[in-house]
Amino acid sequence: MAKVLVSDPVAEEGVGILRRAGLDVDVRTGLTKDELIAIIGDYDALAVRSETKVTADVLEAAKQLKIIGRAGVGVDNIDVERATQRGILVVNSPEGNTIAAAELTVALLLSLSRNIAQANASLRAGEWKRSRYVGVEVYGKTAGVIGLGKIGREVAKRLLGMEMDVLAYDPFLSPEQATALGVRLVDLDTLYRDSDYITVHVPKTKETAGMIGPEQIARMKDGVRLVNVARGGIIQETALLDGIQSGKVAGAAVDVWEQEPTPPDNPLAKLPQVVGTPHLGASTEEAQVGVAVDIAEQIVDVLEGRPARAAVNMPGLAPDVMARIEPFLKLAEKIGSLQTQLAQGSITEVEVLYAGEFDQKELVHLTRALIKGVLQPILTESVNYVNAPALAASRGIRVTESRAPRGEEYAQLLTVTATSGGGERSVCGTVFGRSDLRIVHIDGYNVDFKPEGWMMITRHTDKPGIIGRVGTLLGAHSVNIAGMYVGRDEKTRRAVMALSLDDPVPSETMDEIAGMEGIESSRLVEL
């Protein structure tokens, strides 16, 4: 009989599913790391929330562990890379908190509009000051929703139900999908200018961290109200504080903070115009039951030989196959991420050509890794090898794959062509050794670099002085160049340059580079 250890408090409904499946279940919460290491070798499955830290040394002791189930979305407390190396499947519950987060967003928006929290505090203090807490109606107002992933879409549905006019910004959503949802797809400037309420539902990435700051708030309507139930730091707290104190922003509802727990003396949390909550997005009874049931069902499926529906790492690969294709899985994911970060607008089509010695059975895994790389930079929800194709389809991204014989230059070559609003872009990569991943062509230009860390990719006129001016400008801003790779076309006198950098380039410096004579495009990417 397979044994399951439940090491964090999870809803009893989930534990019941495990037991009804005939599994031997031990619920032992509050274990120290040493206690966990001492017993984990006896178990086939482990169910956790966020308290248990499943580190590399815990996994080393887990001699017969087959699956780890995380009752929630994030897997920061699990060493997924080491689990993958050990052949241990990691699953989570990526949709378990969707409705909870959407409902909290709407609840905070309404509380903010009607001063509910402030009026309640006043009443509890023995006051009766009706005139102080006159609110505003949301009916007929304009709401701007930034990010139309699962949570953003559920929020939009509810705001439409309250007869609000909903504007949406999502560069990876097609106009047809926006129309089907009943929202108007606009650019960020329009959303900032025309919205009475703005709510953010995007992942925290290098592009979205601090995306709403002083400049963005200055472009908003006077009296705008902001809501953040996504990630702390997407709206800059100092800018929000200044906006409220100046009267530009009428109020804000904040569930997620730049530092959590947020300090008791955080001035933003103390403002009377702010409704603050301690990261309650997933804190409903239904959400907690939902994630527990979800991972319990997946544990049962895997232990009975069926595939998991929300695997975070690669499911269903024999150890020898995994060892053979693991470098190409990483390469495919890197190429996908690079394509998204280089794209101008929404990617609508992805074509992948496998040239050379690839086994047909490997292609499904490689394509899923590629799609995961394409989607990861733009989605708030968890993207994994299982749900990546469905998520791509839901966003109108068409994915095709084909094969070609081995070329003269490379034994195996991945060529990925992505179509977006800016046209087509192709990226080719190969693997020279288990850890030697290389990008060898971009748009037909020969380059040869490892896709890792911070990089700047430019297209420019091939003439003397351009590369030198870029290098001089980066040096002046204390950005060190670790490597430079240039591909040229002597006929067209154009070139592509990839610079490996020790640090990210400040946005102002990127603007300067983009404005240089001869520079056609420049992008900062992180791989």
ChimeraX attribute file (.defattr): number of C-alpha atoms within 10 A of each C-alpha:
attribute: neighborCount
match mode: 1-to-1
recipient: residues
	/A:1	7
	/A:2	14
	/A:3	18
	/A:4	27
	/A:5	22
	/A:6	19
	/A:7	19
	/A:8	20
	/A:9	18
	/A:10	22
	/A:11	18
	/A:12	13
	/A:13	15
	/A:14	21
	/A:15	23
	/A:16	14
	/A:17	19
	/A:18	22
	/A:19	15
	/A:20	10
	/A:21	13
	/A:22	12
	/A:23	18
	/A:24	15
	/A:25	18
	/A:26	15
	/A:27	14
	/A:28	12
	/A:29	16
	/A:30	13
	/A:31	13
	/A:32	11
	/A:33	14
	/A:34	10
	/A:35	11
	/A:36	21
	/A:37	18
	/A:38	13
	/A:39	13
	/A:40	21
	/A:41	16
	/A:42	16
	/A:43	20
	/A:44	23
	/A:45	26
	/A:46	24
	/A:47	26
	/A:48	26
	/A:49	22
	/A:50	17
	/A:51	13
	/A:52	20
	/A:53	17
	/A:54	23
	/A:55	16
	/A:56	16
	/A:57	13
	/A:58	22
	/A:59	21
	/A:60	15
	/A:61	16
	/A:62	24
	/A:63	14
	/A:64	16
	/A:65	23
	/A:66	19
	/A:67	25
	/A:68	26
	/A:69	29
	/A:70	29
	/A:71	31
	/A:72	24
	/A:73	20
	/A:74	16
	/A:75	21
	/A:76	10
	/A:77	15
	/A:78	22
	/A:79	17
	/A:80	22
	/A:81	13
	/A:82	16
	/A:83	24
	/A:84	17
	/A:85	14
	/A:86	18
	/A:87	20
	/A:88	23
	/A:89	24
	/A:90	26
	/A:91	28
	/A:92	29
	/A:93	24
	/A:94	23
	/A:95	19
	/A:96	23
	/A:97	23
	/A:98	20
	/A:99	19
	/A:100	21
	/A:101	26
	/A:102	23
	/A:103	18
	/A:104	20
	/A:105	28
	/A:106	19
	/A:107	13
	/A:108	25
	/A:109	26
	/A:110	17
	/A:111	18
	/A:112	25
	/A:113	21
	/A:114	17
	/A:115	22
	/A:116	16
	/A:117	17
	/A:118	18
	/A:119	19
	/A:120	11
	/A:121	11
	/A:122	16
	/A:123	13
	/A:124	10
	/A:125	9
	/A:126	8
	/A:127	11
	/A:128	11
	/A:129	11
	/A:130	10
	/A:131	7
	/A:132	11
	/A:133	14
	/A:134	11
	/A:135	14
	/A:136	12
	/A:137	9
	/A:138	19
	/A:139	13
	/A:140	12
	/A:141	17
	/A:142	20
	/A:143	27
	/A:144	30
	/A:145	27
	/A:146	21
	/A:147	24
	/A:148	25
	/A:149	23
	/A:150	17
	/A:151	26
	/A:152	24
	/A:153	20
	/A:154	20
	/A:155	25
	/A:156	26
	/A:157	18
	/A:158	15
	/A:159	22
	/A:160	18
	/A:161	11
	/A:162	13
	/A:163	14
	/A:164	18
	/A:165	21
	/A:166	25
	/A:167	26
	/A:168	27
	/A:169	22
	/A:170	23
	/A:171	20
	/A:172	21
	/A:173	22
	/A:174	16
	/A:175	15
	/A:176	11
	/A:177	14
	/A:178	19
	/A:179	11
	/A:180	8
	/A:181	16
	/A:182	16
	/A:183	22
	/A:184	16
	/A:185	23
	/A:186	18
	/A:187	14
	/A:188	17
	/A:189	12
	/A:190	16
	/A:191	26
	/A:192	23
	/A:193	17
	/A:194	19
	/A:195	24
	/A:196	22
	/A:197	27
	/A:198	24
	/A:199	27
	/A:200	24
	/A:201	28
	/A:202	26
	/A:203	21
	/A:204	19
	/A:205	17
	/A:206	14
	/A:207	14
	/A:208	17
	/A:209	18
	/A:210	18
	/A:211	16
	/A:212	19
	/A:213	19
	/A:214	16
	/A:215	10
	/A:216	15
	/A:217	21
	/A:218	16
	/A:219	15
	/A:220	22
	/A:221	18
	/A:222	16
	/A:223	16
	/A:224	23
	/A:225	25
	/A:226	26
	/A:227	26
	/A:228	24
	/A:229	26
	/A:230	26
	/A:231	22
	/A:232	20
	/A:233	20
	/A:234	26
	/A:235	28
	/A:236	17
	/A:237	21
	/A:238	14
	/A:239	19
	/A:240	22
	/A:241	19
	/A:242	16
	/A:243	21
	/A:244	22
	/A:245	15
	/A:246	10
	/A:247	12
	/A:248	19
	/A:249	23
	/A:250	21
	/A:251	27
	/A:252	28
	/A:253	25
	/A:254	26
	/A:255	21
	/A:256	24
	/A:257	24
	/A:258	15
	/A:259	10
	/A:260	10
	/A:261	10
	/A:262	13
	/A:263	10
	/A:264	8
	/A:265	8
	/A:266	11
	/A:267	11
	/A:268	22
	/A:269	21
	/A:270	12
	/A:271	15
	/A:272	14
	/A:273	21
	/A:274	25
	/A:275	23
	/A:276	22
	/A:277	16
	/A:278	12
	/A:279	18
	/A:280	13
	/A:281	21
	/A:282	21
	/A:283	13
	/A:284	15
	/A:285	10
	/A:286	15
	/A:287	22
	/A:288	22
	/A:289	17
	/A:290	21
	/A:291	28
	/A:292	30
	/A:293	24
	/A:294	25
	/A:295	29
	/A:296	25
	/A:297	19
	/A:298	24
	/A:299	29
	/A:300	24
	/A:301	15
	/A:302	18
	/A:303	17
	/A:304	11
	/A:305	10
	/A:306	12
	/A:307	16
	/A:308	23
	/A:309	20
	/A:310	24
	/A:311	25
	/A:312	26
	/A:313	20
	/A:314	20
	/A:315	23
	/A:316	16
	/A:317	13
	/A:318	9
	/A:319	12
	/A:320	8
	/A:321	12
	/A:322	19
	/A:323	12
	/A:324	12
	/A:325	19
	/A:326	17
	/A:327	18
	/A:328	24
	/A:329	21
	/A:330	19
	/A:331	28
	/A:332	30
	/A:333	23
	/A:334	25
	/A:335	28
	/A:336	26
	/A:337	25
	/A:338	21
	/A:339	25
	/A:340	22
	/A:341	19
	/A:342	19
	/A:343	19
	/A:344	16
	/A:345	17
	/A:346	19
	/A:347	27
	/A:348	19
	/A:349	16
	/A:350	24
	/A:351	16
	/A:352	23
	/A:353	17
	/A:354	22
	/A:355	18
	/A:356	17
	/A:357	14
	/A:358	17
	/A:359	10
	/A:360	9
	/A:361	9
	/A:362	16
	/A:363	18
	/A:364	12
	/A:365	22
	/A:366	23
	/A:367	25
	/A:368	22
	/A:369	28
	/A:370	29
	/A:371	28
	/A:372	26
	/A:373	28
	/A:374	27
	/A:375	26
	/A:376	20
	/A:377	22
	/A:378	22
	/A:379	20
	/A:380	22
	/A:381	21
	/A:382	21
	/A:383	23
	/A:384	26
	/A:385	23
	/A:386	21
	/A:387	18
	/A:388	23
	/A:389	21
	/A:390	12
	/A:391	20
	/A:392	20
	/A:393	12
	/A:394	13
	/A:395	18
	/A:396	18
	/A:397	24
	/A:398	16
	/A:399	18
	/A:400	13
	/A:401	14
	/A:402	11
	/A:403	15
	/A:404	13
	/A:405	13
	/A:406	15
	/A:407	11
	/A:408	7
	/A:409	7
	/A:410	15
	/A:411	15
	/A:412	19
	/A:413	24
	/A:414	24
	/A:415	23
	/A:416	23
	/A:417	21
	/A:418	26
	/A:419	21
	/A:420	20
	/A:421	12
	/A:422	13
	/A:423	11
	/A:424	15
	/A:425	18
	/A:426	19
	/A:427	21
	/A:428	24
	/A:429	26
	/A:430	22
	/A:431	21
	/A:432	12
	/A:433	9
	/A:434	12
	/A:435	13
	/A:436	13
	/A:437	22
	/A:438	21
	/A:439	22
	/A:440	22
	/A:441	19
	/A:442	22
	/A:443	13
	/A:444	15
	/A:445	19
	/A:446	18
	/A:447	20
	/A:448	19
	/A:449	19
	/A:450	19
	/A:451	22
	/A:452	14
	/A:453	13
	/A:454	17
	/A:455	26
	/A:456	19
	/A:457	19
	/A:458	21
	/A:459	19
	/A:460	21
	/A:461	17
	/A:462	20
	/A:463	11
	/A:464	8
	/A:465	10
	/A:466	17
	/A:467	16
	/A:468	10
	/A:469	13
	/A:470	18
	/A:471	17
	/A:472	13
	/A:473	15
	/A:474	19
	/A:475	12
	/A:476	11
	/A:477	11
	/A:478	12
	/A:479	17
	/A:480	17
	/A:481	16
	/A:482	12
	/A:483	13
	/A:484	17
	/A:485	15
	/A:486	19
	/A:487	21
	/A:488	19
	/A:489	14
	/A:490	9
	/A:491	6
	/A:492	9
	/A:493	11
	/A:494	18
	/A:495	20
	/A:496	25
	/A:497	20
	/A:498	22
	/A:499	20
	/A:500	23
	/A:501	21
	/A:502	15
	/A:503	14
	/A:504	18
	/A:505	20
	/A:506	12
	/A:507	10
	/A:508	9
	/A:509	15
	/A:510	18
	/A:511	11
	/A:512	11
	/A:513	23
	/A:514	18
	/A:515	13
	/A:516	14
	/A:517	10
	/A:518	16
	/A:519	19
	/A:520	16
	/A:521	15
	/A:522	20
	/A:523	17
	/A:524	21
	/A:525	23
	/A:526	19
	/A:527	15
